Amino acid sequence: MSKTIKPEGLQKALSEYLENYVEDIQEDVEEATDIVTKEAKEELIQTSPKSGVARDTKYYEGWALKNGTKNKNYRYTRVIWNKTNYQLTHLLEFGHATRNGGRTNAIPHIRPVEDKYGAKFADLLNKKIRRSSKWH
């Protein structure tokens, strides 16, 4: 159904349309973010080291999600962090020096998940935006 807009009402109609569009996109971003972060957290639990110091402290079970935050610039963030042993994440991911002057081997387990789910987030968001777009 077509709606006739007079020239003097064009600015108001456009701003209303854009506000609705931004709200729709924001909902899609939040939904995609929640889906992808939950999946990434589960994969981190599966792929995290389970031997050595990490085994004794249940490092792999400590992955958790912080609630999403929004700011006025339409930015929505969700954080995956290790609530039990956050100190070990960098040491295990990149290796570290030992007391006797050697180095431990790095166990990259965060970066591969980040790369995988970063691409998955972009694809999922693209699909959601295309599906909700009235022009496509």
C-alpha positions as CSV (number, residue, x, y, z in Angstrom):
1,M,0.0,0.0,0.0
2,S,1.4,3.3,-1.1
3,K,1.3,6.4,1.1
4,T,1.3,9.9,-0.4
5,I,3.7,12.3,1.3
6,K,3.5,16.0,0.7
7,P,6.9,17.8,0.2
8,E,6.7,19.6,3.5
9,G,6.2,16.3,5.3
10,L,9.1,14.5,3.6
11,Q,11.7,15.3,6.3
12,K,9.4,14.0,9.0
13,A,8.6,10.8,7.1
14,L,12.2,10.1,6.3
15,S,13.3,10.6,9.9
16,E,10.6,8.2,11.1
17,Y,11.6,5.6,8.6
18,L,15.2,5.9,9.5
19,E,14.5,5.7,13.3
20,N,12.5,2.5,12.7
21,Y,15.2,1.1,10.5
22,V,17.9,1.8,13.2
23,E,15.7,0.1,15.8
24,D,15.2,-3.0,13.6
25,I,19.0,-3.2,12.8
26,Q,19.8,-2.8,16.5
27,E,17.5,-5.7,17.4
28,D,19.2,-7.8,14.7
29,V,22.7,-6.9,16.1
30,E,21.7,-7.8,19.6
31,E,20.2,-11.1,18.6
32,A,23.1,-12.1,16.4
33,T,25.6,-11.1,19.2
34,D,23.8,-13.2,21.8
35,I,23.6,-16.3,19.5
36,V,27.3,-16.1,18.5
37,T,28.7,-15.4,21.9
38,K,26.8,-18.3,23.5
39,E,28.2,-20.7,20.8
40,A,31.7,-19.3,21.1
41,K,31.6,-19.7,24.9
42,E,30.7,-23.4,24.5
43,E,33.4,-24.0,22.0
44,L,36.0,-22.3,24.4
45,I,34.9,-24.7,27.1
46,Q,35.5,-27.6,24.7
47,T,38.9,-26.4,23.3
48,S,40.5,-24.9,26.4
49,P,43.5,-26.8,27.9
50,K,42.6,-29.5,30.4
51,S,46.0,-30.5,31.6
52,G,48.7,-29.1,33.9
53,V,47.8,-26.0,35.9
54,A,44.7,-25.5,33.8
55,R,43.4,-28.9,34.9
56,D,43.9,-28.4,38.6
57,T,42.0,-25.1,38.6
58,K,39.2,-26.0,36.2
59,Y,40.3,-23.3,33.8
60,Y,38.2,-24.7,31.0
61,E,35.0,-24.5,33.1
62,G,35.4,-20.9,34.0
63,W,34.3,-19.3,30.7
64,A,31.3,-17.0,31.2
65,L,29.4,-14.2,29.5
66,K,29.0,-10.7,30.8
67,N,25.6,-9.1,30.1
68,G,25.4,-7.0,27.0
69,T,25.8,-3.3,27.2
70,K,24.4,-0.6,24.9
71,N,25.6,3.0,24.5
72,K,24.2,6.0,22.8
73,N,26.1,5.4,19.6
74,Y,24.1,2.2,19.0
75,R,27.0,0.0,20.1
76,Y,26.1,-3.3,21.7
77,T,28.9,-5.4,23.4
78,R,29.0,-8.8,25.0
79,V,32.1,-10.1,26.7
80,I,33.3,-13.7,27.1
81,W,35.8,-14.0,30.0
82,N,37.2,-16.6,32.3
83,K,35.7,-15.9,35.7
84,T,37.8,-18.4,37.6
85,N,41.3,-18.0,36.1
86,Y,41.3,-14.9,34.0
87,Q,45.1,-14.5,34.8
88,L,45.9,-17.7,32.8
89,T,44.3,-16.7,29.5
90,H,47.2,-14.7,28.2
91,L,49.8,-17.1,29.6
92,L,48.3,-20.2,28.0
93,E,47.4,-18.5,24.7
94,F,50.9,-17.0,24.1
95,G,53.2,-19.0,26.4
96,H,55.5,-17.5,29.1
97,A,58.9,-17.6,30.6
98,T,59.7,-20.2,33.2
99,R,61.7,-20.0,36.4
100,N,64.7,-21.8,34.9
101,G,65.0,-19.4,31.9
102,G,63.0,-21.5,29.4
103,R,59.6,-20.9,27.8
104,T,56.4,-22.8,27.8
105,N,54.7,-23.7,24.6
106,A,51.8,-21.5,23.6
107,I,48.4,-23.2,23.5
108,P,46.3,-21.0,21.1
109,H,42.7,-21.7,22.1
110,I,41.1,-18.2,22.2
111,R,42.3,-16.8,18.8
112,P,40.9,-19.6,16.6
113,V,37.5,-19.3,18.3
114,E,37.6,-15.6,17.9
115,D,38.4,-15.8,14.2
116,K,35.8,-18.5,13.5
117,Y,33.0,-16.7,15.3
118,G,33.9,-13.3,14.1
119,A,33.3,-14.5,10.5
120,K,30.1,-16.4,11.7
121,F,28.8,-13.2,13.3
122,A,29.3,-11.2,10.1
123,D,27.5,-13.8,8.0
124,L,24.6,-14.2,10.5
125,L,24.2,-10.4,10.8
126,N,24.3,-10.0,7.0
127,K,21.5,-12.6,6.6
128,K,19.4,-11.0,9.4
129,I,19.7,-7.5,7.9
130,R,18.9,-8.7,4.4
131,R,15.8,-10.7,5.7
132,S,14.5,-7.7,7.6
133,S,15.1,-5.2,4.9
134,K,12.0,-4.0,3.1
135,W,13.9,-2.9,0.0
136,H,15.7,-6.2,-0.7
